[in-house]
């Protein structure tokens, strides 16, 4: 029992490490007549002398010295989880254990985390978006919108360096007051629930397709039926309080998606080489504004920029690594979307797995693999939104069984709400994803970083002109792309009612 208490105390200390370091940076420097225990590094694997001069410090130091392996030296949650879920909501934690990323990450580790956070199941809708935007126009839109998003991420890094630390919400508070923190938190809440809606829709479409390949067609195996049936799995999983329990499911989801994407690209490329391009491939299309919203959704990874910067060992190399890696991701999106659209042509479906031959082994395995990965991602992506709402609603409620079930009820209601929203957008997934990107992700990715940089770094006149252009782009995407997406969804509803 005593050892459990020590380990638990140590884990809590690790999870608070990021916040403590930020507060220390704001403290005035000590007089030179007093030794600075924070600067005296006793052992690299143990920490500094100032860490021991804390309640329970000698016990924690003893645990680290006697640890039989290196597990006790690392944060509780490994970097295998999506970094968007690791750091930002740790300050809002109630009963969950959310640890800050491990410090001292190498260049390669940072690159791998960036790739893992941007390359996922959303790629299966990119070829369909290419078919409505054009083989020439779609890459241009993707590069332009993605490039502006990368630029805004670099602005956020500059704000962190100027202030000496802090989260996205802290920077927003410095720039816009209490409203800034509220706006950032609300936007992250909306974006996370938007990701949940999208993943639930991926489950429904892919699983229904896979079951149809086996000849199973009924109301239960339809997209609507699968959308409802998955609730039997994701609702209990959403009640999980500790993020560490998602490690295994997240590894399965990441590995499955990666292998399936490689296979899809190889399948289309080999078909393109053997049979040539499909019929009806066009250079430009009418839906480029909708595609812009899809790109924003696909590249919405600004939440992890600050945690990864804090964890990166060589701070000066972080921004170049971020830019180069994300440009490589843009190239991958263009290759994946272009190759698949060129092969299937005008027959490219909104979800590319639907283009696989029905009844074949490929048409059965690949859609089911994506459905399984998305199913595991639903409760994982819900986690930050649930933690935020719990902090707002139950922080003053004493711990009890009733409180636990109140939280479970809130998480269940959140999942049901996401399922209902996903149902509304299931027949027009491209417009649905674009709406999530423009409404939920544009403020985080375009508007807030520019405002923060204007207030914190006070740039010159030339930079101000660039910022004004980015703000204008953000407003256009927020208003016009949202309007276009809603218009398409409304037109579909009218057509179905007729």
N, C-alpha and C positions, 0 to 999 in steps of 0.2 A: 504493500500500500504506500509506503514512504517513497519507494522508487517511482511509482506511478505519479505521485505528486510532483516529484522533481522533474520528471520528463514533461509533464503537462505544463509546469511553470516555464520550462525552457522553451517549449513550443510557442507559448504565448509571447515570450520575449522576442522570439524570432519574428512573429507576425507583426510586432510593433516596431521592428527595427527601422523600417523605412520612415515612419512618422517621427520617430525619435531623432533620426539623423537630420531630418528637415528642420525640426525645432532647434537642434543644436547649432545649425548653421546660422540661425537668427540671433543667437546669444552674443552679447558683447565679449570681446577677447579678454582673457585674464591678464592680470599684471604679470610681468616677467619674473617677479619675486616668488610666484607660486608655481609649483610644477604642474604641468598639464597632463593629467593622467590619461586623458583621451588619446594623446599622441604616443603613449608608450606601449608598443606592441609586444606583448609577452611571448606568445606563440601564435603563428599564423592560423593554426586550426582552433585556437581557443578564443582569442579576442584581445581586447586592450585592458589595461589595468583598471580603467574607469568602469568597465563592465562588471568587474568583480566587486567594486566598491558600491554595490547595490544590494538591497534586501535579497537574500538567497543567492548572492553572487558566488560565494565559495562552494556551495552545493552544486551549482550549475557547472562551475569550473572543474569540479571533481568528476562529474558525470562525463564531461567531454574528454578528460584525461583517460578515464577508464573505459571509454567506449570501445567495444571489440571491433567495430567497423566504422566506416565513414558515414553511415546513415545519420548518426546524431549530429553531424556537422552540417547537414544540408537542411534547407527549409522543409517543412512538413510536406508541402505540395510540390511535386516535381514539375519541371518545365514541360512535361508532356501535355498539360492542359492548355487550352486556348488562353493566351496571355490576357485577352480582353476580360477574362473571368477571374484573374488572380489578384490584382492589386487595387483596382479602383474602388471596389466596394468593401475593402477591408475595414475602413473607418466606420462603416455602417453595420458591421457584423453584430448579430445577436447571439445565436446559438451555433453558428457555423464557424468552421476554422478556415480562414482564407489567409494565406501567407503571401508575403511579398516575394518577388522573384529573387533568385539567388544572385548575389553580387559577384562581380568579377567575370561576367560572361565574355567569352572570346568572340572574335569576329565571326568565326564559323557558327558558333552557337546562336548568335544574333541573327545571322542569315537564315538558319534553319527555322527559327521561331517565326520570322517574318513570312517565310514561304508557307509554313504550316498554317498561319493565320489568314492567308489570302487565297490559297489554293484549296478549294473544297467543292462541295456538291453543287454550288451555284453555277459552276462551269457548264452543267448540263443544259442550262437555258440560254447560253451564249450563242450557239449555232442558230437557234430559232430567232434570236434577236438580230443576228446577221442577215437572215433571210428577209426580214422586214426593213432593214436599213441599207443593205447593199454591200457587196463584197469590197468595194472601194471606199465607200463612205463610212462604214462601220469601224474599220481600223483607225481612221482619222478622228472620229468622235471619241473612240476609246483612248487614243493617245492624248488627245487634248484634255478631256475631262479627267482622266487618270493623272496626267501631268500636273494639272492644277491642284488636285488633291494631294499629290506628293509635295508640291510647293507649300501648301498649307501645313502639312506635317512638319516640314522644316521650320516654318514660322513658330510652331508650338515648341519645338526644341530650343529655338533661340530665346523664347520667353522663359523656359525653365532655366537656362544658363544665366540669363540676366537676373532672375530672382534668387538663384542659388538653390532651387529645389521647389517641390510642391506638386500637387496633383493637378489635373485638368480643372477641377472645381476650384482649387486654391487660386490658380491663375485667373480664372474667370471672376472670382471674388475680388481680386486685386484690381482687375480691369473695369468691372461693371458693378461692384458692390455685391450685396446679398442676392440681388436678382441674377447675377451672373452664375453663381453656384446653383441656384434653383433652375435656371434655364439649361445648364449643362446636365444636371442630374435628370431633369425631365426628358431631355433629348436622348440620353443614354437609355432611360427606361423605355421610351418609345422604340428606339432602334432595336433593343434586345427583344421586346415583344414582337417586333416586326420580323426578326430572324426566326423566332419560334413559329410564327404563322407560316413563313416560307418553308421551314423544315417539315412542318406537319403536312403541307401541301405536297412536298416532294415524296413523303411517305405514301400518301394516298395515290398519287399518279403512278409511281414506280411499282408499288405493291399490286395495284389493280392491273397494271400491264403484265406483271410477272404471273399472276394468277390466271389471267386470260390466256397466256401461252400454254397453260396446262388444261385449257378448256373449261375453267371454272368461271362462269358468268352468272351472276345473280345480284340481287340488291345488296347482299352483304359484301360482295367482292367488287362492287362499283366504287368509284372514287369517293362518293359520299359515304358509302358503307365503311370503307377503310378509314376514312377520316374520323368516323365515330368509334370504330372498333379500337383504334390505337389509343383511345383514351383509357382503356382498361390497363394499358401498360404505363403510359406516361404520367397518369395521375398519381399512382403509388410512388413512382420514381421521383416525382416532383416534391414529395414529402421528405426526401433525404436532406438532412441538415448539414452534413459534412462534405465539402467539396472533394476531399480526397477519395471518397468512395466512387467517384466518376472516372478514376484513372483508367481502370480496365476497359470500361465501355468506350472511353475516348480513344484509347489505343486501337481498339477494334474499328471504330468509326474512321479514324485517320488512315489506317492501313487499307481498309476496304475501299475507301474513296480513291486513294492514290492508285491502287492497282486497277480499279475499274476505269479511271480516267485514262491511264496509260493504254489499256486495252481498247477503249473507244477510239482514241486517236490513231492507234495502230490499225484498227479495223477499217476506219475510214480512209486512211492514207493508202493502205494496200488496195482497197477497192477503187480509189481514185487512180492509182497507177495501172491497175488491171483493166478498168472499164472506162476511164476518162471522166470528165465532169458531168454532173447531172443536168437535167433539162431545166431551163428557165433561170439560170444564174444571172443576176442583175448587178450592175455596178453601184447603183444608188436606189434608195427606197424612200417611202414617205414617212416612216416612223422613227426618224433619227432622234427626235426629242424624247420619245419614250425610251429609246435605247440609252440616252444620256442618263436618265433616272436609273436604269438597270446597272450602268457602269458605276454610278455613285454607290448603289447598294452593294455591288460586288467588291468594291475597294474600301468599304467602310471599315477601316482598321485603325483609325486615329486614336481609339481608346487605349491601344496598347503601346503607343509611341513613348509616352512618358515612363511607364514601368520598364520598358526595354532600355530606354536611355539610362535610367537609374541603375539597371543591372549591368549595363555594358562597361567593360573594364576601361577601355581607352575612349574617353568621351569625345575626343576630337575626331575619331574615325566613325562615330555613329551616323552622323548625317550623310556622309558619302555612301556608307554601306546601305543605309535606308533607301537612298535615291536609286542607286544602281540595282539593288535587289528588286525594288518595286517596278522599275523599268523592265527588268527581266520578266516579272510577272505579267506586265502589259503585253510583252512579246508572246508569252505563252498563251494568253487569252486570245490574241489575234490568230495565232497558229491553230489553236483548237477550234475556234469558231469558224475560221476561214476554210480549213481543210474539210470539216464536216459539212458546211454549207456548200462548198464546191462539189462534194461527192453526191449529196442528196438533192441539191438544187431546190426547185420550187416545192418539193415534197418534204422539205425539212420541217419537222414537227416542233412545237414550242418547247417540249422536253425531248432531248435528242435520243434518250433511251427508247422512246416510242418508235424510232425509225429502225430498230433492230428487227430482224426477221421473226415474226410471231410463230411460235411453235418450235423454234430452234433452241439449242442449248444456250446459245448466246442471249437470245431474247428472253430466256427464263432466268439465267443466273445474274446478268448484269443489272437489270432493273431491281431484282430482289436485293442485291448487294447495296445499291444506293438507298433502297427503302430501309434496310437495317441500319445503315450508317446514320441516316436522318432521324430515325426513331431514337437512337441513342443521343443524338444532339439536342432533341427537344427539351428534356429536363435540364440539360447542361446549360443551354442558352437562356433558359428561364431563371436560372439561379440568381444572377445579379439583380434582375428586376424584382424577384421575390424578396431578396435581402433588403433592397431599398424600401419597398412598401412596408415590410415588417418594421423597419426602423422608424417609419413615419406613423405607423398605426399601433404598434405594440411595445414600444420602448419603455413605457411607463407601467405596463401591466406586469405584475409579479409572476415569476415562473410557476407554472402549475400545469396539471393535466388539461384543464380547461383552456389555458392559453395555447398549449401545444395544438389542440384540435381547432382552435380559432385560426391559428397560422395555417394548419392543413386545409381548412376551409377556404382561406383566402387564396392559397396556391391553387386549389382545385378550381375556384371561380376564375382565376387568371388563365388557367389552361383552357377552360370551357370558352372563355371569351376569345382566346386566340383561335380555337377550333371554329367558332362561328365566323370570325373575320376571314379565316382561310376558306371556309365554305363559300362566302360571298365572292371570292376572287378565283375560284378553282377553274372556271371556264374561260378565263382570260388572264393566264398567269403572267404574261409579259407586261400587261398594263398594271397588274396587281403588284408585281415586284418593283416596277418603276414608281408606283405611288408610294410604296414603303421607302424607296431610296430618296425620293424628292421631299417627302414630308418629314420622315424620321431621321434621315442621315445627312441631308444637305446642311442644316444649321451646324451640326458637329464638325463636318468636314470642310465647309467653306466659310461660313459667316463668323462663327465664334473665334477661330484662330486668327483671322484678320483683325477683328476688333481687339483681341488680346495683344497682338503684336503692335498695333497702333498705340495702345495705352502704355504698354510696358517698355517697348524698345524705342518709341518715338523716332521712326525712320525719316529719311530725307524726302525731298519733294518727288524725286523720280520713283522711289518706292511707294510713295503715297498714291501716285497715279496707277501703279500696278495693283495696289490694294483696292482702289476704287473699281477697277475692272473686275477683280475677283469677286468683290461684293455684289456688283451688278450681275455677274454670271450666277452667283448663288441665289440671288433674288429671282432671276429668270427661271432657274431650275426649280426653285421652291414653288413659284406661282404657276408658270406656264406648263411645266411638265406635270405638275399635280393636276392642273385643269385638263390637260390632254388625256391623262390616265383615267380620271374620273369620267370624262366624256365617253371614252371607249367602254368602260365598265357599265355606264348607264345605257349606252346603245345596245350592249349585249343583253342587259336586263329587259329592255323594251322588246327586243327581237324574240326573246324566250317567252315573254308574256303574250305576244301575238300568236 
